[in-house]
Amino acid sequence: MKQLQFKSNINCGGCVSKITPVLKDNEWSVDNKVLTVKTDSLCQSNHCYGRGGRF
């Protein structure tokens, strides 16, 4: 399982609710606007495809 980290602008519960459907099959968290995802199906490139289509 890979752990990926992304800088984000996630500030509130509304932002979290928007990304939850996309990341529902992965373990993820947000801390100080850094999104951390533990996954086998996604990668850090802009051109990756996961189980639900383009990420």
ChimeraX commands (.cxc) that place a marker at each C-alpha (Angstrom):
marker #1 position 0.00,0.00,0.00 radius 0.5
marker #1 position 1.33,3.44,-0.97 radius 0.5
marker #1 position 1.00,6.59,1.09 radius 0.5
marker #1 position 0.55,9.72,-1.03 radius 0.5
marker #1 position 0.53,13.30,0.23 radius 0.5
marker #1 position -0.93,16.33,-1.54 radius 0.5
marker #1 position -1.01,20.02,-0.66 radius 0.5
marker #1 position -4.66,21.09,-0.62 radius 0.5
marker #1 position -7.00,23.94,0.20 radius 0.5
marker #1 position -9.30,21.77,2.32 radius 0.5
marker #1 position -10.58,24.01,5.14 radius 0.5
marker #1 position -13.98,22.80,6.25 radius 0.5
marker #1 position -16.48,19.98,6.47 radius 0.5
marker #1 position -17.94,20.99,3.10 radius 0.5
marker #1 position -14.61,20.38,1.40 radius 0.5
marker #1 position -14.25,17.03,3.16 radius 0.5
marker #1 position -17.75,15.99,2.07 radius 0.5
marker #1 position -16.85,16.74,-1.57 radius 0.5
marker #1 position -13.80,14.44,-1.60 radius 0.5
marker #1 position -15.29,11.64,0.51 radius 0.5
marker #1 position -17.09,9.90,-2.42 radius 0.5
marker #1 position -13.86,9.88,-4.46 radius 0.5
marker #1 position -11.70,8.52,-1.65 radius 0.5
marker #1 position -14.26,6.27,0.08 radius 0.5
marker #1 position -12.37,3.05,-0.80 radius 0.5
marker #1 position -9.07,4.35,0.64 radius 0.5
marker #1 position -7.76,5.29,4.05 radius 0.5
marker #1 position -7.27,9.07,4.07 radius 0.5
marker #1 position -6.92,12.09,6.34 radius 0.5
marker #1 position -6.35,15.85,6.20 radius 0.5
marker #1 position -3.97,17.64,8.57 radius 0.5
marker #1 position -2.92,21.29,8.14 radius 0.5
marker #1 position -4.24,21.26,4.56 radius 0.5
marker #1 position -2.15,18.19,3.63 radius 0.5
marker #1 position -4.25,15.37,2.23 radius 0.5
marker #1 position -2.73,11.96,3.00 radius 0.5
marker #1 position -4.08,8.91,1.15 radius 0.5
marker #1 position -3.10,5.27,1.72 radius 0.5
marker #1 position -4.03,3.36,-1.42 radius 0.5
marker #1 position -3.25,0.60,-3.88 radius 0.5
marker #1 position -5.39,2.04,-6.70 radius 0.5
marker #1 position -4.25,5.67,-7.07 radius 0.5
marker #1 position -0.96,7.36,-7.92 radius 0.5
marker #1 position 0.43,10.87,-7.54 radius 0.5
marker #1 position 0.56,11.74,-11.25 radius 0.5
marker #1 position -2.07,14.01,-12.84 radius 0.5
marker #1 position -2.87,11.24,-15.34 radius 0.5
marker #1 position -3.80,8.38,-13.01 radius 0.5
marker #1 position -6.93,6.33,-12.99 radius 0.5
marker #1 position -8.38,4.63,-9.92 radius 0.5
marker #1 position -11.33,2.32,-9.44 radius 0.5
marker #1 position -13.86,5.10,-10.00 radius 0.5
marker #1 position -12.32,6.60,-13.14 radius 0.5
marker #1 position -10.07,9.61,-13.42 radius 0.5
marker #1 position -8.84,11.04,-10.13 radius 0.5
marker link #1:1,2 radius 0.2
marker link #1:2,3 radius 0.2
marker link #1:3,4 radius 0.2
marker link #1:4,5 radius 0.2
marker link #1:5,6 radius 0.2
marker link #1:6,7 radius 0.2
marker link #1:7,8 radius 0.2
marker link #1:8,9 radius 0.2
marker link #1:9,10 radius 0.2
marker link #1:10,11 radius 0.2
marker link #1:11,12 radius 0.2
marker link #1:12,13 radius 0.2
marker link #1:13,14 radius 0.2
marker link #1:14,15 radius 0.2
marker link #1:15,16 radius 0.2
marker link #1:16,17 radius 0.2
marker link #1:17,18 radius 0.2
marker link #1:18,19 radius 0.2
marker link #1:19,20 radius 0.2
marker link #1:20,21 radius 0.2
marker link #1:21,22 radius 0.2
marker link #1:22,23 radius 0.2
marker link #1:23,24 radius 0.2
marker link #1:24,25 radius 0.2
marker link #1:25,26 radius 0.2
marker link #1:26,27 radius 0.2
marker link #1:27,28 radius 0.2
marker link #1:28,29 radius 0.2
marker link #1:29,30 radius 0.2
marker link #1:30,31 radius 0.2
marker link #1:31,32 radius 0.2
marker link #1:32,33 radius 0.2
marker link #1:33,34 radius 0.2
marker link #1:34,35 radius 0.2
marker link #1:35,36 radius 0.2
marker link #1:36,37 radius 0.2
marker link #1:37,38 radius 0.2
marker link #1:38,39 radius 0.2
marker link #1:39,40 radius 0.2
marker link #1:40,41 radius 0.2
marker link #1:41,42 radius 0.2
marker link #1:42,43 radius 0.2
marker link #1:43,44 radius 0.2
marker link #1:44,45 radius 0.2
marker link #1:45,46 radius 0.2
marker link #1:46,47 radius 0.2
marker link #1:47,48 radius 0.2
marker link #1:48,49 radius 0.2
marker link #1:49,50 radius 0.2
marker link #1:50,51 radius 0.2
marker link #1:51,52 radius 0.2
marker link #1:52,53 radius 0.2
marker link #1:53,54 radius 0.2
marker link #1:54,55 radius 0.2
view
